[in-house]
Amino acid sequence: MRVDPGTDIVARRKMMIANDVPVRIATSYVRADLFGDTRLAEPEFVKPSLQSALTALGYSFGHAEENLTARPPTTFERETLELEPGEWIVQVLRASYSTEDTPIHVLETICAANRHIFPIGQVSGYDEF
């Protein structure tokens, strides 16, 4: 997020459930210096979407960087997702930047690895292996 350690960050967390089974924990992080006095810092669900709220505040999406990591869960993750012993999670960490290259949103998604499929697409014209 390009902030100094100890700088305030706004975190918004939600859990996704499918057929009464917890499958994913999603935590959005935004910079408090940019969004601390906006509806992004309020506890209510942002409608119609967080992305539309960022756009309304004058930040246009430019690009994102995403990393996926498979690992054993923390105690919190195991208990929250109701995982069996030995089950792993996939952590998806996505940093989004404005067209001016300002970090505007980081999304950490913790997925129960055996409850997800991660489809990968490729943009036309970028077909080098």
DOVEXNU-128306 format. One line per 2 residues: number of its first residue (from 1); their letters; for each residue x, y, z of N, C-alpha, C, O. Coordinates in nm, 4 decimals, always signed. Atoms other than C-alpha are relative to their C-alpha. Layout:
DOVEXNU-128306
NUM) a) X,Y,Z,X,Y,Z,X,Y,Z,X,Y,Z  ... $
end
This chain:
DOVEXNU-128306
1) mr) +0.0824,-0.1200,+0.0000,+0.0000,+0.0000,+0.0000,+0.0865,+0.1259,+0.0000,+0.0364,+0.2383,-0.0031  -0.0953,-0.1111,+0.0021,+0.3129,+0.2145,+0.0015,-0.0225,+0.0978,+0.1143,-0.0245,+0.2192,+0.0939 $
3) vd) +0.0108,-0.0825,-0.1200,+0.2629,+0.3412,+0.3555,+0.1057,-0.0468,+0.0991,+0.1538,-0.1599,+0.0911  -0.0979,+0.0352,-0.1016,+0.5021,+0.3463,+0.6490,-0.0603,-0.0971,+0.1012,-0.1808,-0.0936,+0.1259 $
5) pg) +0.0494,+0.0886,-0.1058,+0.4750,+0.0741,+0.9145,-0.0675,+0.0820,+0.1104,-0.0182,+0.1878,+0.1493  +0.0740,-0.0687,-0.1054,+0.2221,+0.1755,+1.1792,-0.1047,+0.0965,-0.0520,-0.1827,+0.1509,+0.0262 $
7) td) +0.1000,-0.0883,+0.0608,+0.0142,+0.3828,+0.9348,-0.1365,-0.0675,+0.0059,-0.1479,-0.1880,-0.0167  +0.1355,+0.0547,-0.0065,-0.3617,+0.3392,+0.9779,-0.0476,-0.0485,-0.1360,-0.0280,+0.0168,-0.2385 $
9) iv) +0.0609,+0.0629,+0.1174,-0.5329,+0.1120,+0.7271,-0.1422,-0.0398,+0.0395,-0.1653,-0.0828,+0.1525  +0.1379,+0.0432,-0.0236,-0.9070,+0.0427,+0.6993,-0.0127,-0.1432,-0.0518,+0.0250,-0.1725,-0.1652 $
11) ar) +0.0219,+0.1396,+0.0391,-0.9949,-0.3287,+0.6922,-0.1490,-0.0308,+0.0052,-0.2183,+0.0076,+0.0994  +0.1395,+0.0436,+0.0089,-1.3316,-0.4729,+0.5861,+0.0015,-0.1500,-0.0252,+0.0604,-0.1951,-0.1235 $
13) rk) -0.0052,+0.1456,+0.0130,-1.3882,-0.8463,+0.6341,-0.1402,-0.0579,-0.0140,-0.2357,-0.0122,+0.0488  +0.1262,+0.0729,+0.0144,-1.6634,-1.0804,+0.5199,+0.0316,-0.1460,-0.0273,+0.1406,-0.1798,-0.0734 $
15) mm) -0.0169,+0.1425,+0.0253,-1.7110,-1.4546,+0.4963,-0.1069,-0.0436,-0.0996,-0.2232,-0.0045,-0.0893  +0.0929,+0.0539,+0.0977,-1.8695,-1.6337,+0.2025,-0.0356,-0.1428,+0.0391,+0.0501,-0.2213,+0.0797 $
17) ia) +0.0516,+0.1314,-0.0374,-2.0840,-1.9394,+0.2658,-0.0764,-0.0567,-0.1194,-0.1512,+0.0157,-0.1850  +0.0742,+0.0686,+0.1058,-2.2164,-2.1934,+0.0121,-0.0643,-0.1245,+0.0603,+0.0046,-0.2101,+0.1157 $
19) nd) +0.0734,+0.1140,-0.0567,-2.4856,-2.4414,+0.1179,+0.0337,-0.0197,+0.1473,+0.0561,-0.1321,+0.1922  -0.0278,-0.0004,-0.1445,-2.4206,-2.3511,+0.4840,+0.1420,-0.0425,+0.0354,+0.1696,-0.0738,+0.1512 $
21) vp) -0.1388,+0.0378,-0.0240,-2.0490,-2.4331,+0.4455,+0.0875,+0.1229,-0.0241,+0.0816,+0.1815,-0.1321  -0.0892,-0.1138,+0.0237,-1.7908,-2.1558,+0.4963,+0.1082,-0.0370,-0.1013,+0.1746,-0.1396,-0.0871 $
23) vr) -0.0945,+0.0327,+0.1055,-1.5706,-2.1414,+0.1873,+0.1106,+0.1039,-0.0176,+0.2162,+0.0735,-0.0731  -0.0972,-0.1045,+0.0292,-1.3869,-1.8104,+0.1877,-0.0126,+0.1149,+0.0987,-0.1228,+0.1542,+0.1369 $
25) ia) -0.0074,-0.1207,-0.0813,-1.2777,-1.5218,+0.4083,+0.0640,+0.1067,-0.0873,+0.1745,+0.0866,-0.1378  -0.0544,-0.1078,+0.0830,-1.2260,-1.1950,+0.2194,+0.0185,+0.1251,+0.0858,-0.0742,+0.1698,+0.1534 $
27) ts) -0.0293,-0.1221,-0.0735,-1.0573,-0.8923,+0.3748,+0.0523,+0.1045,-0.0977,+0.1536,+0.0839,-0.1646  -0.0425,-0.1123,+0.0831,-1.0331,-0.5636,+0.1870,+0.0734,+0.1000,+0.0878,+0.0329,+0.1283,+0.2006 $
29) yv) -0.0781,-0.1021,-0.0687,-0.7734,-0.3092,+0.2894,+0.0079,+0.1234,-0.0890,+0.0387,+0.1131,-0.2078  -0.0162,-0.1265,+0.0706,-0.7771,+0.0575,+0.1876,+0.0764,+0.0956,+0.0904,+0.0750,+0.0821,+0.2128 $
31) ra) -0.0802,-0.0971,-0.0748,-0.5554,+0.3450,+0.2920,-0.0907,+0.0966,+0.0747,-0.1799,+0.1572,+0.0154  +0.0806,-0.0912,-0.0811,-0.7040,+0.5471,+0.5777,+0.0242,+0.1453,-0.0400,-0.0669,+0.2276,-0.0307 $
33) dl) -0.0267,-0.1389,+0.0398,-0.5315,+0.8640,+0.4535,-0.0815,+0.0402,-0.1229,-0.1108,+0.1584,-0.1409  +0.0800,-0.0292,+0.1182,-0.7300,+0.8376,+0.1280,-0.1489,-0.0225,+0.0222,-0.2313,+0.0508,-0.0326 $
35) fg) +0.1391,+0.0433,-0.0072,-1.0538,+0.6703,+0.2378,-0.0577,-0.0075,+0.1419,-0.1707,-0.0531,+0.1598  +0.0446,+0.0109,-0.1385,-1.0805,+0.6956,+0.6187,-0.1250,+0.0799,+0.0326,-0.1995,+0.0425,+0.1232 $
37) dt) +0.1181,-0.0832,-0.0243,-1.3481,+0.9674,+0.6044,-0.1078,-0.0214,-0.1057,-0.1888,+0.0679,-0.1309  +0.0987,+0.0298,+0.1042,-1.5560,+0.7982,+0.3325,-0.0834,-0.1211,+0.0421,-0.0590,-0.1813,+0.1466 $
39) rl) +0.0840,+0.1159,-0.0318,-1.8207,+0.5272,+0.3249,+0.0766,-0.1312,-0.0043,+0.0270,-0.2328,+0.0444  -0.0820,+0.1216,+0.0003,-1.5411,+0.2742,+0.2626,+0.0453,-0.0365,+0.1405,+0.0810,-0.1516,+0.1656 $
41) ae) -0.0408,+0.0259,-0.1379,-1.4557,+0.3062,+0.6316,-0.1180,-0.0335,+0.0905,-0.0988,-0.0628,+0.2085  +0.1200,+0.0327,-0.0769,-1.8140,+0.2438,+0.7460,-0.0219,-0.1510,+0.0016,+0.0191,-0.2192,-0.0923 $
43) pe) +0.0168,+0.1458,-0.0095,-1.9165,-0.1073,+0.8612,-0.1035,-0.0593,-0.0955,-0.1041,-0.1806,-0.1166  +0.1033,+0.0533,+0.0872,-2.2110,-0.1375,+0.6202,+0.0601,-0.0498,-0.1312,+0.1688,-0.0082,-0.1713 $
45) fv) -0.0391,+0.0508,+0.1308,-2.1852,-0.3286,+0.2921,+0.0003,+0.1161,-0.0988,-0.0924,+0.1970,-0.0986  -0.0102,-0.1078,+0.0977,-2.0727,-0.0952,+0.0117,-0.0762,-0.0407,-0.1258,-0.0407,-0.1384,-0.1917 $
47) kp) +0.0830,+0.0322,+0.1157,-2.3369,-0.0928,-0.2629,+0.0121,+0.1107,-0.1026,+0.0236,+0.2272,-0.0646  +0.0150,+0.1346,+0.0526,-2.3418,-0.1482,-0.5470,+0.1274,-0.0825,+0.0120,+0.1209,-0.2054,+0.0137 $
49) sl) -0.1235,+0.0754,-0.0179,-1.9730,-0.2400,-0.5087,+0.1085,+0.0920,+0.0536,+0.0990,+0.2144,+0.0436  -0.1137,-0.0769,-0.0472,-1.6482,-0.1315,-0.3511,+0.0691,+0.0698,-0.1176,+0.1129,+0.1842,-0.1057 $
51) qs) -0.0630,-0.0582,+0.1179,-1.5069,-0.0729,-0.6989,-0.0741,+0.1247,-0.0474,-0.0109,+0.2239,-0.0837  +0.0764,-0.1170,+0.0429,-1.7895,+0.1650,-0.7892,+0.0181,+0.1154,+0.0978,+0.0181,+0.2316,+0.0574 $
53) al) -0.0247,-0.1049,-0.0993,-1.7314,+0.3540,-0.4640,+0.1361,+0.0651,-0.0228,+0.1496,+0.1868,-0.0108  -0.1320,-0.0552,+0.0301,-1.3627,+0.3935,-0.5497,-0.0067,+0.0923,-0.1219,+0.0538,+0.1995,-0.1228 $
55) ta) +0.0161,-0.0817,+0.1205,-1.4590,+0.5254,-0.8940,-0.0709,+0.1310,+0.0340,-0.0304,+0.2374,-0.0129  +0.0742,-0.1196,-0.0399,-1.7100,+0.7687,-0.7385,+0.0884,+0.0977,+0.0776,+0.0634,+0.2182,+0.0779 $
57) lg) -0.0928,-0.0847,-0.0755,-1.4263,+0.8985,-0.5203,+0.1142,+0.0512,-0.0879,+0.2060,+0.1165,-0.0384  -0.0969,-0.0548,+0.0933,-1.2205,+0.9751,-0.8313,+0.1187,-0.0871,-0.0325,+0.2164,-0.0389,-0.0899 $
59) ys) -0.1110,+0.0907,+0.0268,-0.9967,+0.6680,-0.8549,-0.0410,-0.1023,-0.1051,-0.1299,-0.1841,-0.0816  +0.0271,+0.0944,+0.1075,-1.0004,+0.4760,-1.1825,+0.0996,-0.1146,+0.0072,+0.2185,-0.0929,+0.0311 $
61) fg) -0.0846,+0.1181,-0.0044,-0.8648,+0.1208,-1.1916,+0.1006,+0.0033,-0.1141,+0.0652,+0.0280,-0.2294  -0.1057,+0.0038,+0.0995,-0.5317,+0.0947,-1.3709,+0.0525,-0.1397,-0.0238,+0.0520,-0.1879,-0.1371 $
63) ha) -0.0515,+0.1362,+0.0125,-0.3822,-0.2471,-1.3012,+0.0000,-0.0660,+0.1379,-0.0222,-0.0011,+0.2401  -0.0056,+0.0751,-0.1257,-0.3511,-0.5183,-1.0380,+0.1119,-0.1020,-0.0069,+0.1525,-0.1449,-0.1150 $
65) ee) -0.0984,+0.1068,-0.0145,-0.0923,-0.7649,-0.9148,-0.0603,-0.1017,+0.0954,-0.1177,-0.0648,+0.1979  +0.0642,+0.1030,-0.0807,-0.2040,-1.0985,-0.7723,+0.0954,-0.1161,+0.0230,+0.1664,-0.1597,-0.0677 $
67) nl) -0.0805,+0.1168,-0.0360,-0.0279,-1.3806,-0.5897,-0.0895,-0.1017,+0.0684,-0.1729,-0.0667,+0.1519  +0.0701,+0.1097,-0.0658,-0.1690,-1.7199,-0.4922,+0.1036,-0.0837,+0.0734,+0.2083,-0.1175,+0.0183 $
69) ta) -0.0888,+0.0808,-0.0817,-0.0072,-1.9174,-0.2116,-0.0806,-0.1109,+0.0656,-0.1802,-0.0836,+0.1326  +0.0624,+0.1135,-0.0690,-0.1089,-2.2656,-0.0953,+0.0812,-0.0266,+0.1259,+0.2041,-0.0332,+0.1212 $
71) rp) -0.0698,+0.0211,-0.1270,-0.0273,-2.3285,+0.2705,-0.0957,-0.0584,+0.1034,-0.2174,-0.0560,+0.0853  +0.0866,+0.0430,-0.1095,-0.1525,-2.4828,+0.5931,-0.0698,+0.1227,+0.0604,-0.0136,+0.2322,+0.0577 $
73) pt) +0.0725,-0.1138,-0.0574,-0.4140,-2.2624,+0.7642,+0.0537,+0.0387,+0.1377,+0.1132,-0.0426,+0.2085  -0.0226,-0.0418,-0.1383,-0.3605,-2.0555,+1.0759,-0.1138,-0.0573,+0.0845,-0.2106,-0.1105,+0.0301 $
75) tf) +0.1074,+0.0472,-0.0878,-0.5709,-2.1496,+1.3770,-0.1300,+0.0736,-0.0300,-0.2358,+0.0114,-0.0396  +0.1190,-0.0801,+0.0325,-0.8129,-1.8649,+1.2998,-0.0647,-0.0482,-0.1296,-0.1861,-0.0673,-0.1356 $
77) er) +0.0525,+0.0433,+0.1303,-0.8486,-1.9759,+0.9362,-0.0619,-0.1388,+0.0086,-0.1692,-0.1625,-0.0468  +0.0507,+0.1370,-0.0134,-0.8948,-2.3429,+1.0267,-0.1345,-0.0009,+0.0729,-0.2284,-0.0683,+0.0303 $
79) et) +0.1245,-0.0035,-0.0773,-1.1625,-2.2652,+1.2865,-0.1111,+0.0715,-0.0757,-0.2249,+0.0247,-0.0773  +0.1015,-0.0787,+0.0705,-1.3434,-2.0027,+1.0779,-0.0555,-0.0744,-0.1205,-0.1759,-0.0707,-0.1455 $
81) le) +0.0439,+0.0742,+0.1180,-1.3564,-2.2187,+0.7648,-0.0414,-0.1436,+0.0313,-0.0790,-0.2189,-0.0585  +0.0393,+0.1335,-0.0446,-1.4300,-2.5330,+0.9681,+0.0723,-0.1081,-0.0783,+0.0103,-0.2014,-0.1294 $
83) le) -0.0816,+0.0949,+0.0746,-1.1436,-2.7226,+0.8064,+0.0333,-0.1224,+0.0837,+0.0461,-0.1145,+0.2058  -0.0427,+0.1233,-0.0646,-1.0541,-3.0801,+0.8876,+0.1523,+0.0039,+0.0170,+0.2202,+0.0752,-0.0569 $
85) pg) -0.1459,+0.0057,-0.0143,-0.7015,-3.1573,+1.0148,+0.0649,-0.0411,-0.1320,+0.0181,-0.1332,-0.1989  -0.0725,+0.0311,+0.1226,-0.4580,-3.1619,+0.7238,-0.0479,+0.0747,-0.1236,+0.0209,+0.0743,-0.2256 $
87) ew) +0.0468,-0.0779,+0.1151,-0.6701,-2.9444,+0.4916,+0.0804,+0.1288,-0.0105,+0.1204,+0.1870,+0.0903  -0.0760,-0.1218,+0.0262,-0.4909,-2.6508,+0.3330,-0.0922,+0.1114,-0.0483,-0.2089,+0.0888,-0.0801 $
89) iv) +0.0701,-0.1139,+0.0563,-0.5972,-2.3042,+0.2238,+0.0822,+0.0536,-0.1173,+0.2004,+0.0225,-0.1323  -0.0690,-0.0777,+0.1017,-0.5113,-2.0923,-0.0769,-0.0235,+0.1462,+0.0359,-0.1376,+0.1906,+0.0487 $
91) qv) +0.0071,-0.1429,-0.0272,-0.4331,-1.7295,+0.0020,+0.0189,+0.0729,-0.1328,+0.1191,+0.0536,-0.2016  -0.0081,-0.0814,+0.1210,-0.5028,-1.4918,-0.2867,+0.0179,+0.1442,+0.0461,-0.0688,+0.1999,+0.1135 $
93) lr) -0.0293,-0.1379,-0.0388,-0.3445,-1.1506,-0.2379,+0.0056,+0.0844,-0.1266,+0.0914,+0.0647,-0.2126  +0.0127,-0.0834,+0.1207,-0.4452,-0.8881,-0.4949,+0.0135,+0.1466,+0.0388,-0.0627,+0.1969,+0.1214 $
95) as) -0.0193,-0.1438,-0.0204,-0.3161,-0.5300,-0.4950,-0.0462,+0.0724,-0.1254,-0.0010,+0.0419,-0.2358  +0.0522,-0.0769,+0.1126,-0.5048,-0.2846,-0.7157,+0.0506,+0.1430,+0.0067,+0.0599,+0.2031,+0.1137 $
97) ys) -0.0572,-0.1338,+0.0117,-0.3647,+0.0450,-0.8381,-0.0848,+0.0838,-0.0941,-0.1455,+0.0319,-0.1878  +0.0731,-0.0915,+0.0878,-0.5261,+0.3497,-0.9942,+0.0778,+0.0218,-0.1290,+0.1910,-0.0244,-0.1432 $
99) te) -0.0681,-0.0324,+0.1254,-0.4418,+0.4740,-1.3414,+0.1221,+0.0883,+0.0250,+0.2110,+0.0966,-0.0597  -0.1161,-0.0809,-0.0385,-0.1990,+0.7094,-1.1614,+0.1004,-0.0799,+0.0824,+0.1964,-0.0237,+0.1353 $
101) dt) -0.0863,+0.0924,-0.0737,-0.0344,+0.4046,-0.9943,-0.0068,+0.0187,+0.1517,+0.0879,-0.0152,+0.2226  +0.0225,-0.0114,-0.1442,-0.1744,+0.4881,-0.6488,-0.0600,-0.1303,+0.0503,-0.1602,-0.1758,-0.0049 $
103) pi) +0.0623,+0.1208,-0.0558,-0.2388,+0.1748,-0.4391,-0.1352,+0.0377,+0.0627,-0.1404,+0.1185,+0.1554  +0.1330,-0.0387,-0.0484,-0.6149,+0.1931,-0.3784,-0.0749,-0.1126,+0.0708,-0.1720,-0.0869,+0.1420 $
105) hv) +0.0746,+0.1100,-0.0623,-0.7202,-0.1545,-0.2643,+0.0871,-0.1247,+0.0019,+0.1488,-0.1605,-0.0984  -0.0634,+0.1308,-0.0108,-0.5656,-0.4749,-0.1373,-0.1071,-0.0958,+0.0496,-0.1768,-0.0682,+0.1472 $
107) le) +0.0980,+0.1016,-0.0385,-0.7825,-0.7844,-0.1175,+0.0739,-0.1280,+0.0334,+0.1461,-0.1832,-0.0496  -0.0535,+0.1300,-0.0405,-0.6740,-1.0893,+0.0793,-0.1184,-0.0947,+0.0109,-0.2119,-0.0715,+0.0875 $
109) ti) +0.1052,+0.1002,-0.0042,-0.8918,-1.3912,+0.0163,+0.0621,-0.1313,+0.0466,+0.1599,-0.1794,-0.0105  -0.0437,+0.1289,-0.0531,-0.8446,-1.7080,+0.2205,-0.1062,-0.1015,-0.0395,-0.2202,-0.0944,+0.0066 $
111) ca) +0.0935,+0.0982,+0.0541,-1.0063,-2.0021,+0.0413,+0.0328,-0.1393,+0.0531,+0.1495,-0.1777,+0.0607  -0.0195,+0.1410,-0.0305,-1.0571,-2.3572,+0.1612,+0.0412,-0.0670,-0.1308,-0.0371,-0.0711,-0.2257 $
113) an) -0.0575,+0.0481,+0.1264,-0.8364,-2.5245,-0.1016,-0.0841,-0.1073,-0.0664,-0.0939,-0.1102,-0.1891  +0.0766,+0.1096,+0.0603,-1.0578,-2.8293,-0.1508,-0.1434,+0.0406,-0.0350,-0.2226,-0.0434,-0.0775 $
115) rh) +0.1350,-0.0469,+0.0310,-1.3701,-2.6136,-0.1994,+0.0004,+0.1028,-0.1129,-0.0982,+0.1739,-0.1326  -0.0113,-0.1010,+0.1048,-1.2479,-2.4018,-0.4913,+0.0654,-0.0547,-0.1259,+0.1467,-0.1470,-0.1219 $
117) if) -0.0697,+0.0160,+0.1266,-1.1506,-2.4130,-0.8541,+0.0441,+0.1401,-0.0383,-0.0344,+0.2344,-0.0288  -0.0537,-0.1303,+0.0355,-0.9285,-2.1277,-0.9709,+0.0217,+0.0055,-0.1515,+0.1300,-0.0285,-0.1993 $
119) pi) -0.0176,-0.0061,+0.1456,-0.9915,-2.0733,-1.3447,+0.1012,+0.1088,-0.0371,+0.1035,+0.2162,+0.0229  -0.0998,-0.0946,+0.0474,-0.7089,-1.8992,-1.5270,-0.0298,+0.0285,-0.1464,-0.0464,-0.0639,-0.2260 $
121) gq) +0.0213,-0.0395,+0.1386,-0.7666,-1.7045,-1.8469,+0.1242,+0.0698,-0.0525,+0.2113,+0.1107,+0.0243  -0.1127,-0.0677,+0.0603,-0.5226,-1.5541,-2.0894,-0.0533,+0.1021,-0.0985,-0.1404,+0.0721,-0.1802 $
123) vs) +0.0429,-0.1084,+0.0868,-0.5652,-1.2224,-2.2661,+0.0550,-0.0225,-0.1400,+0.1715,-0.0578,-0.1577  -0.0409,+0.0152,+0.1394,-0.5540,-1.2392,-2.6434,+0.1154,+0.0944,-0.0310,+0.1167,+0.2100,+0.0113 $
125) gy) -0.1148,-0.0811,+0.0362,-0.2262,-1.1160,-2.7858,+0.1180,-0.0152,+0.0944,+0.2283,+0.0303,+0.0641  -0.1072,+0.0244,-0.0976,-0.0234,-1.2187,-2.4807,+0.0162,-0.1503,+0.0173,-0.0023,-0.2037,+0.1267 $
127) de) +0.0028,+0.1453,-0.0012,+0.0246,-1.5818,-2.5711,+0.1391,-0.0639,+0.0037,+0.1551,-0.1791,-0.0367  -0.1320,+0.0606,-0.0133,+0.3965,-1.6325,-2.5061,+0.0048,-0.0851,+0.1255,-0.0536,-0.0498,+0.2280 $
129) f) -0.0102,+0.0905,-0.1138,+0.4810,-1.9200,-2.2753,+0.1373,+0.0090,+0.0605,+0.1663,-0.0599,+0.1583 $
end
